[in-house]
Amino acid sequence: MRFKEGDLVEIIDKKERKFILKLKKNEKFHFHYGFIEHNQIIGKEYGIKILTSKGFSIFVFPLKKSSYILHMKRGAQIIYPKDIGQILIHGDIHRGLKIFEAGGGSGAISIYILSILGKSGKLVTYEIRDDFLNILKENVERFFGEIPKNFILRKRDIYNEGLHEDDKNFDRVLLDLPEPWNALKNVDKGLKKGGIIISYNPTIQQIIKFKIELDKFGNYFFEGMYEIFERRWKIEELATRPVDGMIAHTGFIVVARKI
Ligand code: SAH
């Protein structure tokens, strides 16, 4: 595969800093190592090393979603890639599913889900705040080059307004809300039997309250609650060990299946 105009690419400098570019003929990208011309990238094979105007070498790769979501504009806090990975596994997310999500936030997990679902799947996302909704829309649009046709984005309060009349028969429900138990009555109506509900929250009080309220429904099999640690190591011949810094806490993942 070769880079072409309009592609999003990531540039990695020798200090492993990343920059994201949308390729456009005859444009230049200026940074602390001088500049590079987009024409140095367009038409080349994926994965190249090029020299900046000041003679530094940098790498250019096709954009990974994990780089994109960490660098994109944020309204609400995003779900980190390490947690998104496990949510996709525990939620058994695959092509063709119909998925409901609230709140949309900055769209980090929406972008992953949309890229997996394919044209036969559908994602319906609710977000209560106008400003976050706009950021989400911008982030999704920039990544895919357009708003995918199977992405329905609504400004809606899942606690008080409930599901829109068109939104039903979901295979999965994903909640990333401050008070997910307040959404349960509404999302339960939209989730198919055998479907999976996942809730993501940073504090244990939220998790416990959610589990207690979920148990009251009597029609959910509680599969588990998970916390994900990802520790990066540096590898040098005489000093191979974990790096100093680590993201210590993000959120807990709760998984249940509808009976
Ligand atoms: N999962 C998102 C982050 C969501 S942050 C991501 O990966 O980027 C939680 C979001 O829930 C916030 O944007 C907040 O505005 C929204 N929210 C809070 N209460 C809500 C409600 N009642 N209905 C819909 N969205 C709500």
Residues whose N, C-alpha, C, O or C-beta is under 5 A from the ligand:
A	BS01	SAH	A76 Q77 I78 I79 A102 G103 G104 G105 S106 G107 A108 I109 Y126 E127 I128 R129 F132 R156 D157 I158 Y159 D176 L177
